Amino acid sequence: MPSNKSSSVLSKSTFIRGLQCEKSLYLHKKRPFLRDRISPEQLAKFSRGTNVGVYAQQLFPGGVNAAPKTHFQMAASVKKTAEFMEAGETVIYEAAFEHAGVIIALDIMVKNEKGWHAIEVKSSKAISETYLWDASLQYFVMAGSGVQVSDFSIAYINTSFVRKGPINPAELFKIESVLPFVLERQEQVGQKIERLKEVVELKNSPPVPIGPQCHKPYPCDFIGHCWKNVPAGSVFDLKGMEEDQKFRYFESGIIKAEDIPEKELDEKTTARQVKSMAMGQAVVDSKDLKAFLDRIKMPAAVFSWLDFKPALPIFEVTKPYQSVPCSFALRGLDVIEDRPVLYTTPAFPERDMLEKILDAMLAFETILVFGPQPDWGFLLKNAGAEDALQRKVKLLLARSLDLSQPFNDFSIAWPGMRHADTPEEILAGLHQPVLKPAGKIKTRLEAALALEKLALGNLKEDHEKVMRDVKVFHSARVSNTKKLLEFARELADV
Ligand code: SF4
């Protein structure tokens, strides 16, 4: 029985990996055990609800599907595609081809009088340079397999689409021909394939130094291995400096941030961080920090909110990737009771719920939020709320204070601040205790993905359990934000 497994050396993803960094391709093939551990957040992202590619098949309905049963059975998919073409099918989904040691799959191909129109579907809002390389490789393999490709297009999300009634795929996607770009890269694709096949055969990994390619266009998954000799307190730990500048220092032998000539540091940003690294503790601009803290009027409350941003607009009058703020938590600063008041719905909140939230918030003189407020204007419009609520929102925004400000504007600088974006990461970086959510949801992204699945109705877990985990996450987030404020007060000595 012929094997379903392909003997090809490269695929679309390994080709793109090799374009980004030859060492990354080598390690991926030969030393996969050196790969960084996948974070729970990345895992959650992989399990995301909507497969935009499958949805886009409705652009060309009635096709046959050549998708393999598993990712490891691509050879069977190549065979199936050939059979479909032979049988006179005119629309094929997930078609696969193999040529010159490369195997690729294509989302949609449609027969026309000149040959085949190839369409690759992306869930993004624009066509990137990487997508053009993707398409160029797909064209190369298809043409090499003897397919007459008359056109090559990329279908991507039309961000100006607003849902009104059932989604019309022809309006949701933009389809743009990239054939001229693809044709002009054919020679380079051929050369690159040969080069990457040599890389895979090398005895040792190619001597590629770390560089901007480690993060662009995709974060590499061998950072832990390649960057292990970069010491703590390096130029890469500085916030507010261009990445290219960091690599220029690194290449010139300036590895530690403290070795950067003083005159090249910015007094308020990088110089303050270097000082904090040398002292091993936070350095504070007390005047700025006090000025910020003085804006807090009592009674004050901490506010936390969650949203999700579905690629396909689930709700009426929303756009693709529109933020759906759907979970809110509020806790007074002086309240002994540890639990915040919570409002959660896996949809846009209704008018009544919004009014309750706004009234609860307006019982306080200051609302502390870490990061921006939700788009209240859209929330109210969506709920058909009248002017009285709009006035409440105005008042609320006037009372809002973003607690991330002093930690982002360098009023407080500390070693490792570059890697801290959330209240939890900041507290940990400042060696303060952090309350970890006891449930399954540990991060804002995990919460967002769970809420999105809930809204889409395709969550495997129990609805109640997810709601409980969202609550637990909120409680921890609100407590940690409160702790952050307390610590800022300590630092400012108020
Ligand atoms: S970490 Fe950087 S140098 Fe190492 S394999 Fe990845 S991209 Fe290449």
Residues whose N, C-alpha, C, O or C-beta is under 5 A from the ligand:
A	BS01	SF4	C21 K23 S24 V208 P209 I210 Q213 C214 C220 F222 I223 C226
